[in-house]
Amino acid sequence: MGPLAERKQRCLSELERLAPEACAWSDAIHARPELGNAEHFASELLTTRLKAAGFAVEKGVAGLVTAFRAAYYGSGEGPIVGLFAEYDALPELGHACGHNVIGAAATLAGIAVSRCLDGMQGGVMVLGCPAEETMGGKVTMLERGAFKELSVALLAHPAGVHMLGHSSLAMDALEFSFRGRAAHASAAPHEGVNALEAVINLFVLVNSLRQHLPQSFRVHGIITEGGVAANVVPERAVARFYVRAPFRRELNRVAEQVRNCAKAAALASGTELTIQAFEPPNDNMNTNHTLAEAMRKNLNALGVWDITPPGQASGSSDFGNVSHVVPALPCFIAISQSVLTHTPAFAAAAGGPGGHAGLVLAAKALALTALDVIGDRDLLERVREEFSLSQEE
């Protein structure tokens, strides 16, 4: 057994020792679900544990009150592996996406790796990223330089299957606000300018656009404001749309077509139009397959062989933005067989025995792959080479 293999065995032993405590962290976060940018309990719990383990902890990163960075360095300069933690919940459903597991697993893996960095050049950083479900905290953190030290980025997400790497759709979140003129809808409708009609026409035009889009594209929206009374011509109406495409360059084209639909609706109705983003944009996922293969070997060594190949993209993630500036690997770890996320059943799984087992397995996969990156410079060079080639495409 070589030096790196010995460190990995030591890391696993440390991780097993800490696993019951980490499961308790996950359960505590699960029992107190917090929405994006309000994850005060979860952020404080995880940073307290990391600080006690000797990490240098920075809170309120990038101006986000519940974001944090926790760093632990070895004996010299070298690659820094970022382990990404999430901990926000969903309205009404609680932790139906299992972010309690993500936060605890990243923290557990980071602490276990830190115990094995003696004599190694490099380090590990746990990144606390709020509001994944809403405003995409990673986008803000990325724009403000929170990830600039990282050599690679790893994120483990609970799911119904084991999967290494995946694709995701680039996404723009567009809000269209139309302003007209109020009037009595029966006594003087001719004096009004109907903003709701503009929104309705926008939906009609978008529906016409859809038939000319590839099947992998998505445009879907809701009306968030449509008037205040049936006998008043609506002076203001607002619609929000998510526009998604497999790649950013394709998304830019389609998003412009959707904007043109809104402009046409405003012109036809005589309303004034304002367009703005209601959430930060997401880029498509750029999975690093060299990192995926390294994690696959570690999972196989842990006895995990039932790894599902990545399927066609359907959702979007702020981790996609990260993957375009640093080599990145998102992975999925099964906590309940084939149970869909964002459901009450998945929330129950994330707080039960399946969530605990998935947490420990995810932490092991993250920790062992992190040590590979830090301790194997040939692997790191291959990771960087693949990333560089992906940027040229």
C-alpha positions in Angstrom: 0.0 0.0 0.0 1.5 3.3 -1.1 1.5 6.6 0.9 -1.7 8.0 -0.8 -3.6 4.7 -0.3 -2.5 4.8 3.4 -3.9 8.3 3.8 -7.1 7.3 2.2 -7.5 4.4 4.6 -6.8 6.8 7.5 -9.4 9.2 6.1 -12.0 6.5 5.9 -11.4 5.5 9.5 -11.7 9.2 10.6 -14.9 9.6 8.6 -16.5 6.5 10.1 -15.6 7.8 13.6 -17.3 11.1 12.8 -20.3 9.7 10.9 -22.8 9.5 13.8 -22.1 13.1 14.7 -22.5 14.2 11.0 -25.9 12.3 10.8 -27.0 14.3 13.9 -26.1 17.6 12.1 -28.2 16.5 9.1 -31.1 15.6 11.3 -31.0 18.9 13.1 -31.0 20.8 9.8 -33.8 18.6 8.5 -35.9 19.3 11.6 -35.5 23.1 11.1 -35.9 23.8 7.4 -35.0 27.3 6.3 -35.5 29.0 3.0 -32.8 30.5 0.9 -30.7 33.3 2.4 -32.4 32.6 5.8 -30.4 29.4 6.6 -29.1 30.9 9.9 -29.3 27.7 12.0 -27.8 25.5 9.3 -25.0 27.9 8.5 -24.1 28.4 12.2 -24.2 24.7 12.9 -21.8 23.8 10.1 -19.4 26.6 10.6 -19.2 25.9 14.3 -18.2 22.3 13.6 -15.7 23.4 11.0 -14.1 26.0 13.3 -13.9 23.4 16.1 -12.0 21.1 13.7 -9.4 23.8 13.0 -10.7 25.3 9.8 -10.3 29.0 9.1 -13.9 30.1 8.8 -15.1 33.2 6.9 -18.8 34.1 7.3 -21.0 36.4 5.2 -19.0 35.6 2.1 -19.9 37.7 -1.0 -22.3 39.7 1.0 -24.6 36.8 1.6 -25.2 36.5 5.3 -25.6 32.7 5.4 -22.7 31.9 3.0 -19.3 30.8 4.3 -15.9 29.5 3.4 -13.9 27.2 5.6 -10.3 26.4 4.7 -7.8 23.9 5.9 -4.3 23.8 4.4 -1.6 21.1 4.4 2.2 21.7 4.6 2.7 23.8 1.5 1.1 25.3 -1.6 -0.8 23.0 -3.8 -4.2 22.2 -5.2 -7.3 23.4 -3.3 -10.3 21.1 -3.5 -13.6 22.8 -3.0 -16.4 20.8 -1.3 -19.8 22.5 -1.9 -22.4 22.6 0.8 -26.0 23.5 0.4 -28.6 23.7 3.2 -31.7 25.6 2.0 -35.1 24.0 2.1 -38.2 24.3 -0.1 -41.4 26.2 0.9 -43.9 23.8 2.6 -42.0 20.7 1.5 -39.0 21.3 3.8 -35.8 19.3 2.8 -37.5 17.6 -0.2 -34.3 18.1 -2.2 -32.1 16.7 0.6 -29.9 19.8 1.1 -29.5 18.8 4.8 -27.6 15.8 3.5 -25.5 17.9 1.1 -24.3 20.3 3.8 -23.5 17.6 6.4 -21.7 15.4 3.8 -19.5 18.2 2.5 -18.6 19.2 6.1 -17.9 15.6 7.2 -15.7 15.0 4.1 -13.8 18.2 4.7 -13.0 17.5 8.3 -12.0 13.9 7.5 -9.6 15.1 4.7 -8.1 17.8 7.0 -7.0 15.0 9.4 -4.9 13.5 6.6 -3.2 16.6 5.1 0.0 16.4 7.2 3.0 16.5 4.9 0.8 17.2 1.8 0.9 20.3 -0.4 -2.6 21.5 -0.9 -5.8 22.0 1.0 -9.5 21.5 1.3 -12.2 24.2 1.4 -15.8 23.7 2.4 -18.0 26.3 0.6 -21.4 27.1 2.2 -23.7 28.1 -0.6 -27.1 29.5 0.3 -30.4 29.7 -1.7 -29.7 27.1 -4.4 -33.5 26.7 -4.8 -34.2 30.3 -5.4 -31.6 33.0 -6.3 -28.7 30.6 -6.9 -26.2 31.8 -4.3 -23.3 30.2 -6.1 -23.7 32.7 -8.9 -23.3 35.7 -6.6 -20.4 34.0 -4.8 -18.7 33.2 -8.1 -19.1 36.7 -9.4 -17.6 38.1 -6.2 -14.5 35.9 -6.3 -15.4 33.4 -3.6 -14.1 30.4 -5.6 -11.0 31.9 -7.1 -8.6 29.7 -5.1 -10.1 26.4 -6.1 -8.4 23.8 -8.3 -11.5 21.6 -8.5 -15.1 21.7 -7.3 -17.0 18.7 -6.0 -20.7 18.5 -5.0 -22.6 15.4 -3.9 -26.4 15.5 -4.1 -28.9 12.9 -2.7 -31.1 11.2 -5.3 -32.9 8.0 -6.2 -29.8 6.6 -8.0 -26.1 6.8 -8.0 -24.8 8.9 -10.9 -21.5 10.6 -11.7 -21.7 13.8 -13.5 -24.8 15.0 -15.4 -25.9 17.6 -17.8 -28.1 20.6 -17.0 -29.8 23.3 -19.0 -28.6 26.9 -19.2 -31.4 29.1 -17.8 -32.5 32.7 -17.8 -35.2 33.9 -15.4 -37.1 36.7 -17.1 -39.8 38.9 -15.6 -42.0 41.0 -18.0 -44.0 43.9 -16.4 -46.6 45.6 -18.5 -48.1 48.9 -17.5 -51.3 50.3 -19.1 -54.1 52.6 -17.8 -56.9 51.8 -15.4 -60.5 52.5 -16.2 -63.9 51.2 -15.3 -64.2 47.9 -17.2 -68.0 48.4 -17.9 -68.6 52.1 -17.8 -65.5 53.3 -19.7 -63.5 50.4 -21.1 -62.4 52.6 -24.0 -60.5 54.8 -21.6 -58.3 51.9 -20.4 -55.2 50.2 -21.6 -55.3 46.6 -20.5 -52.0 45.3 -19.2 -53.4 41.8 -18.6 -54.2 41.5 -22.3 -50.5 42.1 -23.0 -49.6 39.2 -20.7 -52.2 37.0 -22.3 -50.8 37.9 -25.8 -47.3 37.1 -24.5 -48.4 33.6 -23.6 -50.1 33.1 -27.0 -46.9 34.2 -28.8 -44.7 32.0 -26.6 -46.9 29.1 -27.3 -46.5 29.7 -31.0 -42.8 29.9 -30.6 -42.5 26.6 -28.8 -43.5 24.5 -31.8 -40.4 25.8 -33.6 -38.0 24.9 -30.7 -36.0 21.7 -30.3 -37.4 19.2 -27.8 -34.6 19.9 -25.4 -35.5 23.5 -25.0 -38.0 24.7 -22.3 -40.0 27.9 -22.0 -42.5 28.0 -19.1 -44.1 30.7 -17.1 -46.7 32.0 -14.8 -48.7 35.2 -14.2 -47.8 36.8 -10.9 -50.0 39.9 -11.3 -53.1 40.2 -13.4 -55.2 43.0 -12.0 -57.0 43.7 -8.7 -60.8 43.6 -9.6 -62.8 42.3 -12.5 -64.6 45.6 -13.0 -61.3 47.5 -13.4 -59.2 47.4 -16.5 -55.8 46.0 -15.2 -53.3 48.8 -15.1 -50.4 46.4 -14.3 -49.7 42.8 -15.1 -46.6 40.7 -14.7 -45.4 37.4 -16.0 -42.3 35.3 -15.1 -40.7 32.8 -17.4 -37.9 30.4 -17.2 -36.1 30.0 -20.5 -33.8 26.9 -20.8 -31.5 25.5 -23.5 -28.7 22.9 -23.5 -26.0 25.5 -24.0 -25.6 29.2 -23.2 -25.1 30.3 -26.8 -28.5 28.6 -27.7 -30.2 30.1 -24.7 -29.1 33.6 -25.6 -30.9 33.2 -29.0 -34.1 31.8 -27.6 -34.2 34.2 -24.7 -34.1 37.1 -27.2 -37.0 35.5 -29.1 -39.0 35.4 -25.9 -38.1 39.1 -25.2 -39.3 39.9 -28.8 -42.7 38.2 -28.0 -43.0 40.5 -25.0 -42.2 43.5 -27.1 -44.7 42.5 -29.7 -47.4 42.1 -27.0 -46.6 45.5 -25.6 -46.8 47.1 -29.0 -50.1 45.5 -29.8 -51.7 46.5 -26.5 -50.2 49.9 -26.2 -48.6 49.1 -22.9 -45.2 50.0 -21.5 -42.9 47.0 -21.0 -40.1 46.5 -18.5 -37.9 43.4 -18.6 -35.6 42.2 -15.8 -34.1 39.1 -14.4 -35.8 37.8 -11.3 -33.1 35.3 -10.5 -29.4 35.0 -11.6 -28.8 33.1 -14.8 -27.6 29.5 -14.7 -25.1 28.1 -17.2 -25.2 24.5 -18.5 -23.2 22.0 -16.6 -19.7 21.3 -17.8 -18.9 18.0 -16.1 -15.2 17.0 -15.8 -15.2 13.3 -16.8 -11.6 12.8 -15.5 -12.9 13.7 -12.0 -15.9 11.4 -12.6 -13.7 8.5 -13.4 -11.6 9.1 -10.3 -14.7 9.1 -8.2 -16.0 6.0 -9.9 -12.9 4.1 -8.9 -13.4 5.2 -5.3 -17.0 4.2 -5.3 -16.1 0.8 -6.8 -13.5 0.4 -4.0 -16.3 1.1 -1.5 -18.4 -1.7 -3.1 -20.7 0.6 -5.2 -21.1 -0.7 -8.7 -24.7 0.2 -9.6 -23.9 3.6 -11.1 -26.5 4.9 -13.5 -25.2 6.7 -16.7 -26.2 10.4 -16.9 -29.4 11.0 -18.7 -30.7 14.0 -20.8 -30.8 17.3 -19.0 -34.1 18.7 -17.7 -33.3 21.0 -14.9 -30.8 23.8 -14.2 -28.3 24.5 -11.4 -26.1 27.3 -10.2 -23.3 24.7 -10.0 -23.3 24.9 -13.8 -21.9 28.4 -13.5 -19.1 27.1 -11.3 -18.2 24.4 -13.8 -17.3 26.9 -16.4 -14.6 28.6 -14.3 -13.1 25.6 -12.4 -13.0 21.8 -13.2 -16.2 20.5 -11.5 -18.0 17.2 -10.8 -21.6 17.0 -9.6 -22.5 13.5 -8.4 -25.7 11.9 -7.1 -25.8 9.4 -4.3 -29.0 7.3 -3.8 -30.8 7.7 -0.5 -34.1 6.0 -1.5 -34.6 3.9 -4.6 -36.1 5.8 -7.5 -37.9 8.4 -5.2 -38.2 11.7 -7.0 -36.8 14.9 -5.4 -39.1 17.8 -4.5 -41.7 15.4 -3.0 -42.8 14.7 0.5 -41.5 11.1 0.2 -38.0 12.4 -0.6 -38.1 14.8 2.3 -38.9 11.8 4.5 -36.0 9.9 3.0 -33.6 12.7 3.6 -34.4 12.7 7.3 -34.3 8.9 7.7 -31.9 5.9 7.6 -31.5 6.2 3.8 -30.4 9.8 4.2 -27.9 8.8 6.8 -26.4 6.0 4.6 -26.3 8.3 1.6 -24.6 11.0 3.7 -21.8 8.7 4.8 -21.3 7.3 1.3 -21.3 10.8 -0.3 -18.7 12.0 2.3 -16.5 9.0 1.5 -16.7 9.6 -2.2 -15.9 13.3 -1.8 -13.1 12.8 0.6 -11.3 10.0 -1.3 -11.6 11.9 -4.6 -10.3 15.1 -2.9 -7.2 13.2 -1.6 -6.7 11.8 -5.1 -6.6 15.4 -6.5 -4.3 16.7 -3.8 -1.9 13.7 -3.8 -1.8 12.7 -7.5 -0.4 15.5 -9.7 -0.8 13.4 -12.9 -4.5 13.2 -12.2 -4.7 16.9 -11.6 -2.9 17.6 -14.8 -5.4 15.4 -16.7 -8.3 17.2 -15.0 -6.9 20.6 -16.0 -6.2 19.4 -19.6 -9.8 18.3 -20.1 -11.1 21.5 -18.6 -8.9 23.6 -20.9 -10.2 21.7 -24.0 -13.8 22.1 -22.9 -13.3 25.9 -22.7 -12.2 25.9 -26.3 -15.3 24.2 -27.7 
